[in-house]
Amino acid sequence: MQITSKGQVTIPQEVRNRLGLLPHTEVEFEVSGDHARIRKARPTEGSGVRGQRALRALRGSADTRLSTDEILALTRGGDRRGAKGK
């Protein structure tokens, strides 16, 4: 495994699964001698849960406006035109 020019390395899937490391999970490193440990970051005061951070990252990113009925119709397998009020 090599470190990229940006200083990045891919954490193997098996390790991510075992540690529960999902996208947007905060991690921390502990350096001791010639090795380092990675682990989920401990929650700090004022830090939100992972879901709240993900929502903040997504807020305002939609490129269209849909009504609640239209969104529900899409998530339930219908189409927008079949939503109530349309």
PDB file of N, CA, C and O in Angstrom:
ATOM      1  N   MET A   1       0.853  -1.166   0.000  1.00  0.00           N
ATOM      2  CA  MET A   1       0.000   0.000   0.000  1.00  0.00           C
ATOM      3  C   MET A   1       0.904   1.235   0.000  1.00  0.00           C
ATOM      4  O   MET A   1       1.890   1.295   0.733  1.00  0.00           O
ATOM      5  N   GLN A   2       0.554   2.212  -0.828  1.00  0.00           N
ATOM      6  CA  GLN A   2       1.359   3.424  -0.925  1.00  0.00           C
ATOM      7  C   GLN A   2       0.544   4.641  -0.514  1.00  0.00           C
ATOM      8  O   GLN A   2      -0.677   4.674  -0.668  1.00  0.00           O
ATOM      9  N   ILE A   3       1.235   5.626   0.004  1.00  0.00           N
ATOM     10  CA  ILE A   3       0.626   6.911   0.332  1.00  0.00           C
ATOM     11  C   ILE A   3       0.618   7.743  -0.942  1.00  0.00           C
ATOM     12  O   ILE A   3       1.623   7.802  -1.650  1.00  0.00           O
ATOM     13  N   THR A   4      -0.523   8.394  -1.243  1.00  0.00           N
ATOM     14  CA  THR A   4      -0.611   9.218  -2.447  1.00  0.00           C
ATOM     15  C   THR A   4       0.178  10.512  -2.260  1.00  0.00           C
ATOM     16  O   THR A   4       0.652  10.812  -1.165  1.00  0.00           O
ATOM     17  N   SER A   5       0.310  11.266  -3.338  1.00  0.00           N
ATOM     18  CA  SER A   5       1.015  12.550  -3.270  1.00  0.00           C
ATOM     19  C   SER A   5       0.293  13.536  -2.360  1.00  0.00           C
ATOM     20  O   SER A   5       0.890  14.512  -1.904  1.00  0.00           O
ATOM     21  N   LYS A   6      -0.991  13.286  -2.094  1.00  0.00           N
ATOM     22  CA  LYS A   6      -1.766  14.138  -1.183  1.00  0.00           C
ATOM     23  C   LYS A   6      -1.695  13.634   0.259  1.00  0.00           C
ATOM     24  O   LYS A   6      -2.351  14.191   1.140  1.00  0.00           O
ATOM     25  N   GLY A   7      -0.900  12.581   0.509  1.00  0.00           N
ATOM     26  CA  GLY A   7      -0.770  12.044   1.861  1.00  0.00           C
ATOM     27  C   GLY A   7      -1.926  11.133   2.253  1.00  0.00           C
ATOM     28  O   GLY A   7      -2.176  10.924   3.440  1.00  0.00           O
ATOM     29  N   GLN A   8      -2.630  10.591   1.266  1.00  0.00           N
ATOM     30  CA  GLN A   8      -3.783   9.751   1.545  1.00  0.00           C
ATOM     31  C   GLN A   8      -3.445   8.278   1.390  1.00  0.00           C
ATOM     32  O   GLN A   8      -2.558   7.898   0.625  1.00  0.00           O
ATOM     33  N   VAL A   9      -4.174   7.461   2.137  1.00  0.00           N
ATOM     34  CA  VAL A   9      -4.048   6.016   2.030  1.00  0.00           C
ATOM     35  C   VAL A   9      -5.454   5.437   2.182  1.00  0.00           C
ATOM     36  O   VAL A   9      -6.272   5.980   2.925  1.00  0.00           O
ATOM     37  N   THR A  10      -5.736   4.345   1.486  1.00  0.00           N
ATOM     38  CA  THR A  10      -7.043   3.709   1.590  1.00  0.00           C
ATOM     39  C   THR A  10      -7.037   2.734   2.758  1.00  0.00           C
ATOM     40  O   THR A  10      -6.168   1.868   2.853  1.00  0.00           O
ATOM     41  N   ILE A  11      -8.010   2.884   3.641  1.00  0.00           N
ATOM     42  CA  ILE A  11      -8.156   1.944   4.748  1.00  0.00           C
ATOM     43  C   ILE A  11      -8.869   0.714   4.183  1.00  0.00           C
ATOM     44  O   ILE A  11      -9.962   0.846   3.631  1.00  0.00           O
ATOM     45  N   PRO A  12      -8.279  -0.473   4.308  1.00  0.00           N
ATOM     46  CA  PRO A  12      -8.900  -1.663   3.735  1.00  0.00           C
ATOM     47  C   PRO A  12     -10.330  -1.869   4.240  1.00  0.00           C
ATOM     48  O   PRO A  12     -10.644  -1.563   5.390  1.00  0.00           O
ATOM     49  N   GLN A  13     -11.191  -2.392   3.361  1.00  0.00           N
ATOM     50  CA  GLN A  13     -12.603  -2.602   3.683  1.00  0.00           C
ATOM     51  C   GLN A  13     -12.782  -3.425   4.961  1.00  0.00           C
ATOM     52  O   GLN A  13     -13.633  -3.099   5.789  1.00  0.00           O
ATOM     53  N   GLU A  14     -11.995  -4.479   5.128  1.00  0.00           N
ATOM     54  CA  GLU A  14     -12.103  -5.330   6.314  1.00  0.00           C
ATOM     55  C   GLU A  14     -11.865  -4.526   7.599  1.00  0.00           C
ATOM     56  O   GLU A  14     -12.559  -4.718   8.597  1.00  0.00           O
ATOM     57  N   VAL A  15     -10.889  -3.634   7.561  1.00  0.00           N
ATOM     58  CA  VAL A  15     -10.588  -2.793   8.730  1.00  0.00           C
ATOM     59  C   VAL A  15     -11.731  -1.807   8.968  1.00  0.00           C
ATOM     60  O   VAL A  15     -12.168  -1.619  10.104  1.00  0.00           O
ATOM     61  N   ARG A  16     -12.218  -1.172   7.882  1.00  0.00           N
ATOM     62  CA  ARG A  16     -13.338  -0.223   8.032  1.00  0.00           C
ATOM     63  C   ARG A  16     -14.555  -0.922   8.610  1.00  0.00           C
ATOM     64  O   ARG A  16     -15.224  -0.382   9.492  1.00  0.00           O
ATOM     65  N   ASN A  17     -14.848  -2.125   8.117  1.00  0.00           N
ATOM     66  CA  ASN A  17     -15.999  -2.870   8.636  1.00  0.00           C
ATOM     67  C   ASN A  17     -15.827  -3.200  10.111  1.00  0.00           C
ATOM     68  O   ASN A  17     -16.742  -3.004  10.911  1.00  0.00           O
ATOM     69  N   ARG A  18     -14.667  -3.694  10.460  1.00  0.00           N
ATOM     70  CA  ARG A  18     -14.422  -4.101  11.850  1.00  0.00           C
ATOM     71  C   ARG A  18     -14.511  -2.930  12.814  1.00  0.00           C
ATOM     72  O   ARG A  18     -14.990  -3.084  13.937  1.00  0.00           O
ATOM     73  N   LEU A  19     -14.052  -1.761  12.384  1.00  0.00           N
ATOM     74  CA  LEU A  19     -14.070  -0.578  13.255  1.00  0.00           C
ATOM     75  C   LEU A  19     -15.337   0.251  13.091  1.00  0.00           C
ATOM     76  O   LEU A  19     -15.554   1.203  13.841  1.00  0.00           O
ATOM     77  N   GLY A  20     -16.174  -0.098  12.122  1.00  0.00           N
ATOM     78  CA  GLY A  20     -17.389   0.682  11.895  1.00  0.00           C
ATOM     79  C   GLY A  20     -17.102   2.045  11.316  1.00  0.00           C
ATOM     80  O   GLY A  20     -17.785   3.016  11.641  1.00  0.00           O
ATOM     81  N   LEU A  21     -16.101   2.132  10.463  1.00  0.00           N
ATOM     82  CA  LEU A  21     -15.713   3.401   9.857  1.00  0.00           C
ATOM     83  C   LEU A  21     -16.507   3.618   8.576  1.00  0.00           C
ATOM     84  O   LEU A  21     -16.217   3.009   7.545  1.00  0.00           O
ATOM     85  N   LEU A  22     -17.500   4.482   8.647  1.00  0.00           N
ATOM     86  CA  LEU A  22     -18.339   4.816   7.507  1.00  0.00           C
ATOM     87  C   LEU A  22     -17.922   6.171   6.954  1.00  0.00           C
ATOM     88  O   LEU A  22     -17.178   6.895   7.616  1.00  0.00           O
ATOM     89  N   PRO A  23     -18.384   6.536   5.754  1.00  0.00           N
ATOM     90  CA  PRO A  23     -18.062   7.872   5.246  1.00  0.00           C
ATOM     91  C   PRO A  23     -18.447   8.953   6.264  1.00  0.00           C
ATOM     92  O   PRO A  23     -19.497   8.863   6.900  1.00  0.00           O
ATOM     93  N   HIS A  24     -17.628   9.934   6.409  1.00  0.00           N
ATOM     94  CA  HIS A  24     -17.800  11.076   7.317  1.00  0.00           C
ATOM     95  C   HIS A  24     -17.540  10.726   8.780  1.00  0.00           C
ATOM     96  O   HIS A  24     -17.782  11.552   9.660  1.00  0.00           O
ATOM     97  N   THR A  25     -17.046   9.506   9.058  1.00  0.00           N
ATOM     98  CA  THR A  25     -16.690   9.150  10.427  1.00  0.00           C
ATOM     99  C   THR A  25     -15.394   9.853  10.786  1.00  0.00           C
ATOM    100  O   THR A  25     -14.420   9.793  10.035  1.00  0.00           O
ATOM    101  N   GLU A  26     -15.380  10.512  11.916  1.00  0.00           N
ATOM    102  CA  GLU A  26     -14.159  11.172  12.395  1.00  0.00           C
ATOM    103  C   GLU A  26     -13.226  10.114  12.967  1.00  0.00           C
ATOM    104  O   GLU A  26     -13.667   9.225  13.696  1.00  0.00           O
ATOM    105  N   VAL A  27     -11.933  10.203  12.641  1.00  0.00           N
ATOM    106  CA  VAL A  27     -10.929   9.291  13.175  1.00  0.00           C
ATOM    107  C   VAL A  27      -9.821  10.112  13.826  1.00  0.00           C
ATOM    108  O   VAL A  27      -9.681  11.311  13.589  1.00  0.00           O
ATOM    109  N   GLU A  28      -9.045   9.428  14.650  1.00  0.00           N
ATOM    110  CA  GLU A  28      -7.884  10.078  15.252  1.00  0.00           C
ATOM    111  C   GLU A  28      -6.700   9.129  15.191  1.00  0.00           C
ATOM    112  O   GLU A  28      -6.864   7.909  15.147  1.00  0.00           O
ATOM    113  N   PHE A  29      -5.520   9.701  15.188  1.00  0.00           N
ATOM    114  CA  PHE A  29      -4.290   8.933  15.114  1.00  0.00           C
ATOM    115  C   PHE A  29      -3.526   9.094  16.410  1.00  0.00           C
ATOM    116  O   PHE A  29      -3.510  10.169  17.010  1.00  0.00           O
ATOM    117  N   GLU A  30      -2.892   8.014  16.836  1.00  0.00           N
ATOM    118  CA  GLU A  30      -2.014   8.033  18.004  1.00  0.00           C
ATOM    119  C   GLU A  30      -0.660   7.510  17.533  1.00  0.00           C
ATOM    120  O   GLU A  30      -0.565   6.383  17.049  1.00  0.00           O
ATOM    121  N   VAL A  31       0.368   8.307  17.669  1.00  0.00           N
ATOM    122  CA  VAL A  31       1.708   7.922  17.219  1.00  0.00           C
ATOM    123  C   VAL A  31       2.525   7.490  18.431  1.00  0.00           C
ATOM    124  O   VAL A  31       2.566   8.176  19.452  1.00  0.00           O
ATOM    125  N   SER A  32       3.172   6.340  18.292  1.00  0.00           N
ATOM    126  CA  SER A  32       4.011   5.805  19.368  1.00  0.00           C
ATOM    127  C   SER A  32       5.235   5.177  18.724  1.00  0.00           C
ATOM    128  O   SER A  32       5.126   4.161  18.037  1.00  0.00           O
ATOM    129  N   GLY A  33       6.377   5.765  18.940  1.00  0.00           N
ATOM    130  CA  GLY A  33       7.596   5.242  18.350  1.00  0.00           C
ATOM    131  C   GLY A  33       7.524   5.274  16.833  1.00  0.00           C
ATOM    132  O   GLY A  33       7.337   6.333  16.232  1.00  0.00           O
ATOM    133  N   ASP A  34       7.674   4.094  16.210  1.00  0.00           N
ATOM    134  CA  ASP A  34       7.678   4.037  14.747  1.00  0.00           C
ATOM    135  C   ASP A  34       6.355   3.533  14.167  1.00  0.00           C
ATOM    136  O   ASP A  34       6.315   3.096  13.017  1.00  0.00           O
ATOM    137  N   HIS A  35       5.278   3.588  14.944  1.00  0.00           N
ATOM    138  CA  HIS A  35       3.982   3.147  14.417  1.00  0.00           C
ATOM    139  C   HIS A  35       2.867   4.100  14.841  1.00  0.00           C
ATOM    140  O   HIS A  35       3.028   4.918  15.747  1.00  0.00           O
ATOM    141  N   ALA A  36       1.756   3.968  14.169  1.00  0.00           N
ATOM    142  CA  ALA A  36       0.598   4.825  14.462  1.00  0.00           C
ATOM    143  C   ALA A  36      -0.644   3.951  14.562  1.00  0.00           C
ATOM    144  O   ALA A  36      -0.742   2.913  13.908  1.00  0.00           O
ATOM    145  N   ARG A  37      -1.591   4.384  15.389  1.00  0.00           N
ATOM    146  CA  ARG A  37      -2.888   3.720  15.510  1.00  0.00           C
ATOM    147  C   ARG A  37      -3.961   4.649  14.977  1.00  0.00           C
ATOM    148  O   ARG A  37      -3.878   5.869  15.111  1.00  0.00           O
ATOM    149  N   ILE A  38      -4.968   4.045  14.371  1.00  0.00           N
ATOM    150  CA  ILE A  38      -6.137   4.806  13.929  1.00  0.00           C
ATOM    151  C   ILE A  38      -7.342   4.246  14.676  1.00  0.00           C
ATOM    152  O   ILE A  38      -7.459   3.034  14.860  1.00  0.00           O
ATOM    153  N   ARG A  39      -8.224   5.122  15.098  1.00  0.00           N
ATOM    154  CA  ARG A  39      -9.458   4.688  15.753  1.00  0.00           C
ATOM    155  C   ARG A  39     -10.518   5.753  15.552  1.00  0.00           C
ATOM    156  O   ARG A  39     -10.225   6.893  15.193  1.00  0.00           O
ATOM    157  N   LYS A  40     -11.752   5.354  15.792  1.00  0.00           N
ATOM    158  CA  LYS A  40     -12.832   6.333  15.745  1.00  0.00           C
ATOM    159  C   LYS A  40     -12.518   7.417  16.755  1.00  0.00           C
ATOM    160  O   LYS A  40     -12.075   7.140  17.869  1.00  0.00           O
ATOM    161  N   ALA A  41     -12.753   8.654  16.353  1.00  0.00           N
ATOM    162  CA  ALA A  41     -12.500   9.767  17.269  1.00  0.00           C
ATOM    163  C   ALA A  41     -13.509   9.713  18.410  1.00  0.00           C
ATOM    164  O   ALA A  41     -14.679   9.385  18.218  1.00  0.00           O
ATOM    165  N   ARG A  42     -13.036  10.035  19.569  1.00  0.00           N
ATOM    166  CA  ARG A  42     -13.931  10.121  20.719  1.00  0.00           C
ATOM    167  C   ARG A  42     -14.774  11.374  20.568  1.00  0.00           C
ATOM    168  O   ARG A  42     -14.265  12.422  20.169  1.00  0.00           O
ATOM    169  N   PRO A  43     -16.065  11.275  20.885  1.00  0.00           N
ATOM    170  CA  PRO A  43     -16.912  12.475  20.775  1.00  0.00           C
ATOM    171  C   PRO A  43     -16.380  13.584  21.685  1.00  0.00           C
ATOM    172  O   PRO A  43     -16.025  13.347  22.840  1.00  0.00           O
ATOM    173  N   THR A  44     -16.337  14.775  21.147  1.00  0.00           N
ATOM    174  CA  THR A  44     -15.912  15.923  21.937  1.00  0.00           C
ATOM    175  C   THR A  44     -17.102  16.826  22.172  1.00  0.00           C
ATOM    176  O   THR A  44     -18.083  16.786  21.428  1.00  0.00           O
ATOM    177  N   GLU A  45     -17.014  17.628  23.194  1.00  0.00           N
ATOM    178  CA  GLU A  45     -18.104  18.545  23.491  1.00  0.00           C
ATOM    179  C   GLU A  45     -18.342  19.460  22.297  1.00  0.00           C
ATOM    180  O   GLU A  45     -17.405  20.057  21.766  1.00  0.00           O
ATOM    181  N   GLY A  46     -19.587  19.565  21.883  1.00  0.00           N
ATOM    182  CA  GLY A  46     -19.935  20.423  20.761  1.00  0.00           C
ATOM    183  C   GLY A  46     -19.919  19.717  19.423  1.00  0.00           C
ATOM    184  O   GLY A  46     -20.364  20.276  18.421  1.00  0.00           O
ATOM    185  N   SER A  47     -19.405  18.477  19.393  1.00  0.00           N
ATOM    186  CA  SER A  47     -19.409  17.764  18.111  1.00  0.00           C
ATOM    187  C   SER A  47     -20.741  17.050  17.954  1.00  0.00           C
ATOM    188  O   SER A  47     -21.268  16.468  18.901  1.00  0.00           O
ATOM    189  N   GLY A  48     -21.270  17.105  16.749  1.00  0.00           N
ATOM    190  CA  GLY A  48     -22.542  16.453  16.474  1.00  0.00           C
ATOM    191  C   GLY A  48     -22.344  14.996  16.138  1.00  0.00           C
ATOM    192  O   GLY A  48     -21.217  14.534  15.964  1.00  0.00           O
ATOM    193  N   VAL A  49     -23.417  14.292  16.049  1.00  0.00           N
ATOM    194  CA  VAL A  49     -23.325  12.894  15.627  1.00  0.00           C
ATOM    195  C   VAL A  49     -23.082  12.848  14.133  1.00  0.00           C
ATOM    196  O   VAL A  49     -23.298  13.835  13.430  1.00  0.00           O
ATOM    197  N   ARG A  50     -22.629  11.691  13.643  1.00  0.00           N
ATOM    198  CA  ARG A  50     -22.267  11.557  12.239  1.00  0.00           C
ATOM    199  C   ARG A  50     -23.406  11.952  11.313  1.00  0.00           C
ATOM    200  O   ARG A  50     -23.176  12.603  10.294  1.00  0.00           O
ATOM    201  N   GLY A  51     -24.635  11.567  11.652  1.00  0.00           N
ATOM    202  CA  GLY A  51     -25.780  11.890  10.807  1.00  0.00           C
ATOM    203  C   GLY A  51     -26.003  13.385  10.671  1.00  0.00           C
ATOM    204  O   GLY A  51     -26.350  13.869   9.594  1.00  0.00           O
ATOM    205  N   GLN A  52     -25.803  14.123  11.764  1.00  0.00           N
ATOM    206  CA  GLN A  52     -25.970  15.577  11.713  1.00  0.00           C
ATOM    207  C   GLN A  52     -24.919  16.205  10.809  1.00  0.00           C
ATOM    208  O   GLN A  52     -25.219  17.135  10.059  1.00  0.00           O
ATOM    209  N   ARG A  53     -23.685  15.703  10.874  1.00  0.00           N
ATOM    210  CA  ARG A  53     -22.633  16.232   9.995  1.00  0.00           C
ATOM    211  C   ARG A  53     -22.948  15.930   8.536  1.00  0.00           C
ATOM    212  O   ARG A  53     -22.731  16.766   7.659  1.00  0.00           O
ATOM    213  N   ALA A  54     -23.464  14.728   8.284  1.00  0.00           N
ATOM    214  CA  ALA A  54     -23.813  14.367   6.905  1.00  0.00           C
ATOM    215  C   ALA A  54     -24.929  15.255   6.381  1.00  0.00           C
ATOM    216  O   ALA A  54     -24.883  15.691   5.231  1.00  0.00           O
ATOM    217  N   LEU A  55     -25.933  15.529   7.210  1.00  0.00           N
ATOM    218  CA  LEU A  55     -27.025  16.405   6.790  1.00  0.00           C
ATOM    219  C   LEU A  55     -26.532  17.813   6.507  1.00  0.00           C
ATOM    220  O   LEU A  55     -26.955  18.438   5.534  1.00  0.00           O
ATOM    221  N   ARG A  56     -25.636  18.318   7.352  1.00  0.00           N
ATOM    222  CA  ARG A  56     -25.078  19.659   7.116  1.00  0.00           C
ATOM    223  C   ARG A  56     -24.342  19.693   5.772  1.00  0.00           C
ATOM    224  O   ARG A  56     -24.432  20.670   5.029  1.00  0.00           O
ATOM    225  N   ALA A  57     -23.617  18.615   5.474  1.00  0.00           N
ATOM    226  CA  ALA A  57     -22.870  18.563   4.213  1.00  0.00           C
ATOM    227  C   ALA A  57     -23.809  18.545   3.014  1.00  0.00           C
ATOM    228  O   ALA A  57     -23.476  19.082   1.958  1.00  0.00           O
ATOM    229  N   LEU A  58     -24.978  17.932   3.168  1.00  0.00           N
ATOM    230  CA  LEU A  58     -25.920  17.812   2.054  1.00  0.00           C
ATOM    231  C   LEU A  58     -26.881  18.985   1.934  1.00  0.00           C
ATOM    232  O   LEU A  58     -27.437  19.221   0.862  1.00  0.00           O
ATOM    233  N   ARG A  59     -27.083  19.722   3.018  1.00  0.00           N
ATOM    234  CA  ARG A  59     -28.071  20.800   3.018  1.00  0.00           C
ATOM    235  C   ARG A  59     -27.797  21.791   1.887  1.00  0.00           C
ATOM    236  O   ARG A  59     -26.680  22.280   1.721  1.00  0.00           O
ATOM    237  N   GLY A  60     -28.839  22.072   1.121  1.00  0.00           N
ATOM    238  CA  GLY A  60     -28.730  23.040   0.037  1.00  0.00           C
ATOM    239  C   GLY A  60     -28.134  22.478  -1.244  1.00  0.00           C
ATOM    240  O   GLY A  60     -27.888  23.230  -2.188  1.00  0.00           O
ATOM    241  N   SER A  61     -27.896  21.170  -1.298  1.00  0.00           N
ATOM    242  CA  SER A  61     -27.254  20.608  -2.484  1.00  0.00           C
ATOM    243  C   SER A  61     -28.247  20.118  -3.538  1.00  0.00           C
ATOM    244  O   SER A  61     -27.836  19.761  -4.642  1.00  0.00           O
ATOM    245  N   ALA A  62     -29.529  20.095  -3.227  1.00  0.00           N
ATOM    246  CA  ALA A  62     -30.521  19.630  -4.208  1.00  0.00           C
ATOM    247  C   ALA A  62     -30.599  20.624  -5.363  1.00  0.00           C
ATOM    248  O   ALA A  62     -30.441  21.831  -5.180  1.00  0.00           O
ATOM    249  N   ASP A  63     -30.845  20.090  -6.547  1.00  0.00           N
ATOM    250  CA  ASP A  63     -30.914  20.968  -7.707  1.00  0.00           C
ATOM    251  C   ASP A  63     -32.342  21.155  -8.209  1.00  0.00           C
ATOM    252  O   ASP A  63     -32.547  21.728  -9.279  1.00  0.00           O
ATOM    253  N   THR A  64     -33.325  20.684  -7.459  1.00  0.00           N
ATOM    254  CA  THR A  64     -34.722  20.855  -7.844  1.00  0.00           C
ATOM    255  C   THR A  64     -35.576  20.949  -6.594  1.00  0.00           C
ATOM    256  O   THR A  64     -35.176  20.481  -5.528  1.00  0.00           O
ATOM    257  N   ARG A  65     -36.722  21.538  -6.716  1.00  0.00           N
ATOM    258  CA  ARG A  65     -37.642  21.656  -5.586  1.00  0.00           C
ATOM    259  C   ARG A  65     -38.769  20.653  -5.759  1.00  0.00           C
ATOM    260  O   ARG A  65     -39.451  20.654  -6.783  1.00  0.00           O
ATOM    261  N   LEU A  66     -38.967  19.805  -4.773  1.00  0.00           N
ATOM    262  CA  LEU A  66     -40.055  18.848  -4.791  1.00  0.00           C
ATOM    263  C   LEU A  66     -40.905  19.046  -3.541  1.00  0.00           C
ATOM    264  O   LEU A  66     -40.397  19.401  -2.477  1.00  0.00           O
ATOM    265  N   SER A  67     -42.197  18.810  -3.687  1.00  0.00           N
ATOM    266  CA  SER A  67     -43.072  18.860  -2.523  1.00  0.00           C
ATOM    267  C   SER A  67     -42.873  17.585  -1.713  1.00  0.00           C
ATOM    268  O   SER A  67     -42.301  16.613  -2.207  1.00  0.00           O
ATOM    269  N   THR A  68     -43.339  17.588  -0.482  1.00  0.00           N
ATOM    270  CA  THR A  68     -43.260  16.400   0.358  1.00  0.00           C
ATOM    271  C   THR A  68     -43.958  15.226  -0.313  1.00  0.00           C
ATOM    272  O   THR A  68     -43.437  14.111  -0.310  1.00  0.00           O
ATOM    273  N   ASP A  69     -45.130  15.468  -0.888  1.00  0.00           N
ATOM    274  CA  ASP A  69     -45.853  14.395  -1.573  1.00  0.00           C
ATOM    275  C   ASP A  69     -45.039  13.825  -2.734  1.00  0.00           C
ATOM    276  O   ASP A  69     -45.030  12.613  -2.949  1.00  0.00           O
ATOM    277  N   GLU A  70     -44.361  14.686  -3.475  1.00  0.00           N
ATOM    278  CA  GLU A  70     -43.547  14.218  -4.595  1.00  0.00           C
ATOM    279  C   GLU A  70     -42.372  13.375  -4.115  1.00  0.00           C
ATOM    280  O   GLU A  70     -42.049  12.350  -4.716  1.00  0.00           O
ATOM    281  N   ILE A  71     -41.739  13.806  -3.040  1.00  0.00           N
ATOM    282  CA  ILE A  71     -40.620  13.046  -2.480  1.00  0.00           C
ATOM    283  C   ILE A  71     -41.096  11.686  -1.996  1.00  0.00           C
ATOM    284  O   ILE A  71     -40.450  10.673  -2.263  1.00  0.00           O
ATOM    285  N   LEU A  72     -42.227  11.652  -1.284  1.00  0.00           N
ATOM    286  CA  LEU A  72     -42.767  10.381  -0.806  1.00  0.00           C
ATOM    287  C   LEU A  72     -43.119   9.458  -1.963  1.00  0.00           C
ATOM    288  O   LEU A  72     -42.860   8.256  -1.897  1.00  0.00           O
ATOM    289  N   ALA A  73     -43.704  10.004  -3.018  1.00  0.00           N
ATOM    290  CA  ALA A  73     -44.046   9.189  -4.176  1.00  0.00           C
ATOM    291  C   ALA A  73     -42.783   8.592  -4.802  1.00  0.00           C
ATOM    292  O   ALA A  73     -42.787   7.428  -5.202  1.00  0.00           O
ATOM    293  N   LEU A  74     -41.715   9.365  -4.890  1.00  0.00           N
ATOM    294  CA  LEU A  74     -40.461   8.863  -5.454  1.00  0.00           C
ATOM    295  C   LEU A  74     -39.855   7.772  -4.583  1.00  0.00           C
ATOM    296  O   LEU A  74     -39.382   6.759  -5.100  1.00  0.00           O
ATOM    297  N   THR A  75     -39.862   7.966  -3.273  1.00  0.00           N
ATOM    298  CA  THR A  75     -39.250   6.979  -2.381  1.00  0.00           C
ATOM    299  C   THR A  75     -40.084   5.718  -2.278  1.00  0.00           C
ATOM    300  O   THR A  75     -39.569   4.669  -1.893  1.00  0.00           O
ATOM    301  N   ARG A  76     -41.347   5.798  -2.608  1.00  0.00           N
ATOM    302  CA  ARG A  76     -42.224   4.623  -2.548  1.00  0.00           C
ATOM    303  C   ARG A  76     -42.383   3.964  -3.908  1.00  0.00           C
ATOM    304  O   ARG A  76     -43.182   3.039  -4.058  1.00  0.00           O
ATOM    305  N   GLY A  77     -41.635   4.426  -4.895  1.00  0.00           N
ATOM    306  CA  GLY A  77     -41.648   3.780  -6.194  1.00  0.00           C
ATOM    307  C   GLY A  77     -42.632   4.378  -7.178  1.00  0.00           C
ATOM    308  O   GLY A  77     -42.745   3.886  -8.301  1.00  0.00           O
ATOM    309  N   GLY A  78     -43.348   5.423  -6.792  1.00  0.00           N
ATOM    310  CA  GLY A  78     -44.268   6.087  -7.712  1.00  0.00           C
ATOM    311  C   GLY A  78     -43.527   7.117  -8.534  1.00  0.00           C
ATOM    312  O   GLY A  78     -42.301   7.209  -8.479  1.00  0.00           O
ATOM    313  N   ASP A  79     -44.281   7.893  -9.297  1.00  0.00           N
ATOM    314  CA  ASP A  79     -43.636   9.014  -9.983  1.00  0.00           C
ATOM    315  C   ASP A  79     -44.301  10.301  -9.526  1.00  0.00           C
ATOM    316  O   ASP A  79     -45.381  10.278  -8.935  1.00  0.00           O
ATOM    317  N   ARG A  80     -43.650  11.417  -9.801  1.00  0.00           N
ATOM    318  CA  ARG A  80     -44.100  12.716  -9.295  1.00  0.00           C
ATOM    319  C   ARG A  80     -45.494  13.061  -9.775  1.00  0.00           C
ATOM    320  O   ARG A  80     -46.270  13.666  -9.036  1.00  0.00           O
ATOM    321  N   ARG A  81     -45.819  12.695 -10.976  1.00  0.00           N
ATOM    322  CA  ARG A  81     -47.111  13.076 -11.522  1.00  0.00           C
ATOM    323  C   ARG A  81     -48.264  12.400 -10.803  1.00  0.00           C
ATOM    324  O   ARG A  81     -49.398  12.877 -10.848  1.00  0.00           O
ATOM    325  N   GLY A  82     -47.968  11.267 -10.125  1.00  0.00           N
ATOM    326  CA  GLY A  82     -49.007  10.537  -9.410  1.00  0.00           C
ATOM    327  C   GLY A  82     -49.238  11.055  -8.001  1.00  0.00           C
ATOM    328  O   GLY A  82     -50.133  10.574  -7.306  1.00  0.00           O
ATOM    329  N   ALA A  83     -48.428  12.048  -7.560  1.00  0.00           N
ATOM    330  CA  ALA A  83     -48.583  12.555  -6.206  1.00  0.00           C
ATOM    331  C   ALA A  83     -49.858  13.360  -6.078  1.00  0.00           C
ATOM    332  O   ALA A  83     -50.331  13.966  -7.040  1.00  0.00           O
ATOM    333  N   LYS A  84     -50.407  13.358  -4.875  1.00  0.00           N
ATOM    334  CA  LYS A  84     -51.638  14.120  -4.624  1.00  0.00           C
ATOM    335  C   LYS A  84     -51.424  15.581  -4.933  1.00  0.00           C
ATOM    336  O   LYS A  84     -50.339  16.123  -4.720  1.00  0.00           O
ATOM    337  N   GLY A  85     -52.452  16.210  -5.432  1.00  0.00           N
ATOM    338  CA  GLY A  85     -52.372  17.640  -5.695  1.00  0.00           C
ATOM    339  C   GLY A  85     -51.715  17.965  -7.013  1.00  0.00           C
ATOM    340  O   GLY A  85     -51.534  19.142  -7.324  1.00  0.00           O
ATOM    341  N   LYS A  86     -51.352  16.977  -7.796  1.00  0.00           N
ATOM    342  CA  LYS A  86     -50.694  17.249  -9.083  1.00  0.00           C
ATOM    343  C   LYS A  86     -51.562  16.818 -10.215  1.00  0.00           C
ATOM    344  O   LYS A  86     -51.182  16.965 -11.376  1.00  0.00           O
TER     345      LYS A  86
END
